[in-house]
Amino acid sequence: MPSTTTAARRTRTRTPGVPTPWQMFFQQFLKHPVMVGSVVPSSDRLIRKMLGPVDWSRCKLFVEYGPGVGTFCRPILERMAPDAQLIVIDTNADFIRYLRHTITDPRFFAVHGSAADVERIVRDHGHDAADYVLSGLPFSTLPPGVGPAIAAATHRVIRPGGAFLVYQFSPRVKDFLDPHFTQIDHDMEWWNVPPAQLYWGWKTDAVAHAA
């Protein structure tokens, strides 16, 4: 496991002229308020709680949808094993360019594309399945049909025993999880702006065999 100091050094190099994470996040919020959803990044407390159930010893591939400025990327990389990979997927080209400039960890891959194509993207990076998928996408405001397609593709790509980690500001996201995940854990993080709903949809062996 890489030390926190080493991992942090890998992710804090910033090209001169590139905005700080807060500047970049605020710029994109002004451009895409519906897709970004909040004027500030997720809190440290939310990050710790969301990632708490992850079994890092069994994680070889972690996927994130909508990474933004990398608020979750850095904590994930600090926890991941040296031979694991983190793939992030975003339709916002500005965020992807920003992440490629600011995160130089060789385990990190930023993909400009749709989360609905996660199965192909995972295969393109040499994997059959993902251990965990994290999402902060605003499911309830996505175009019609996109949310259900992402939820279905995510369930298919996760290995048995893995999980879909979702943080949202609306409980309506559970409607997208229910058709695919029979075991869904829920919590709240009140120390966040705004307070967030946290869900962990687990892909159990029984669900995997029935899929």
N, C-alpha and C positions, 0 to 999 in steps of 0.2 A: 504494500500500500504506500503510495507516495506521501511524503510528509506534507502537512498543510502549507508550510513555507514554500516548498518546491512547487506545489500546485498553484498557489497564489501567484508566484512569480511568473508561471507560465501564462496566466490569464490576465495579468495587469499591464502588459506591454501595450502602449497606445501610440499609434502613429500620430505625429504632430499634425494638428489641424482637425483631428477626429474628435467629435463632441464627447463630453463625459457621459456616462450612462444616464444620469438624470436629465441632461440637456437633450439627449437623443430620445429618451422616453417621452419627454414633454413635447418635443417637436412632432413626434409621430401621433401622440394623443390629439394634438391640434389638427393634424391632417386626417386621421382616421379614428375619431372618437368612439364610433360604434364597435370597431374591431379591437381597439386597445382596451377600452372599457373602464380604465381607471387613470386618474391623473398622476398617480404615484406607483412605483413598483411594489411588488409583494413584500410584506414585512419579514424580518428574520424569524419571528415566531411562527408565521405561517409556513415558511420554508422548512423549519425544523419539524413541525408537526406533520406536514405533508409527506416528508421523506422518512419519517420515523419508522413505519412498518417495513421498509425495504430491507430485504436480506442481501446485503452487499456481497457476501461471500458466494452467492449464487447468481450474481448479476454479471453477465457478459455483454449484454446490449441493453442500453437504456435509450428510449426515444422520447423526445419532447416535441409537442405541437405548440406553435406560437411562443417561441423563446423570448421574443422582444429583445431587450438589451443584454440578456444573459443572466438575469437575476437568479434563476435556478441553476444555470449551467455551471457556475463556479462552485457552489456547494456540492453538486453532483460529482463533478470531476475530483473534488477533494476527497470524496468518499469511495469512489470507484477503484477497483483493482487496476494494476498497471497494464493488464492485458484486456481490459474491457473497453468498450466503445460507447460514445454518446453521439447520437444522431439527432439533430434538431431540424424541424421542418417549418417553414413559414412562407406564406404567400406575399409577404412584404419584402420586396427586394432591398429596401433601405436597411432593414434590420439584418438581413443576411449579410450584406456587405459590411455592416458595422461589426458583426460577430467575427467574420473572417479576418478583419483587421485587428481585433482586440483579444481574441482567444487563439493562442498559438499551440495549445496542447495537441500532440499528435493523435490523441484518442478522440478528438473532437471533429465532427463533420457537420457543416451547415448546408442545408439543401433548400433551394428556392423551389417551392412546389406546394402541392395540396396534401393535407393529412389523409384525404381519401385514397391517395396513392401509396400509403405507408407500406403495403405488402411488396410492391415493386421496389420501392426505395430500400427496404430492408434487404431484399434479395440482391439488389445492385451492389450493396456493401458487403456481400458474402455471408449473409446470415439466413437461416431458415425461419427464425422467430425472434421476437423481442421478449426480454424478461419483464420489463416494466415500460409502460407508456404514461407520460405525464401530459396533462392538457390544462391550459387556462383559456382555451378558446371560448368565446361567448356563443354556446350552442344555440340558445334561443333566438339569436339575431342573425344566424347564418341564413343564406338563401334557402328556399324550400328544397328539401331532399338532401341537402349537404350534411346536416347533422346526423341523420340516421345512417347515411352512407359511411361517415367517418366512424361512428360507433360500431357498425357491423364489421368494417375492415379492421378496426382495432381489436375486436374480440378474436377475429381469425388469426391475427398476427402474433398475439400473445401466447406464450407457451403455457401448458398446464402448470398451475402453481404461481403464475405471474399475476400481475394486476394492472388495472387502468386507474391511474391516480388523477383525480379531477378536482380543481378548485374553481368555484364560480361565485358570483354575487347573487344568483337566483337559484332557488331549489328546483326550478323546472328542468335542470339538466338531468335529474334522476329519471325523467321520462325517456331520455335517450339511452340510459344505462339498463333500465329494467328488462327490455326485451332480450338482452344478451347475458347479463350477469345475475345469477341467482343469489350470490353472496355479496352484499353491498354494505360496507361500513360507512358511517357518517359521523361527522363532527363539525364544530364551528370554530372559527378563529375570529374572536371579537376584536383583538388588537391588530386590526388591519384596516386600511382605508380603501373602499368600504369593508365592513365585516364580510367574511367569506364563508361559503359552504364548502366543506371538504368531503369528498367521496373516494372510497377505494373499492373498485369492482374487481373481485377476485375470480380468476378463471380456474374453477375447481375441476378435478378429474372427471366428475360426473357430467358437468357442463361440456367439457371438451369432447367426451365420447358422444354426446347427443348432437353436437354441432355438425 
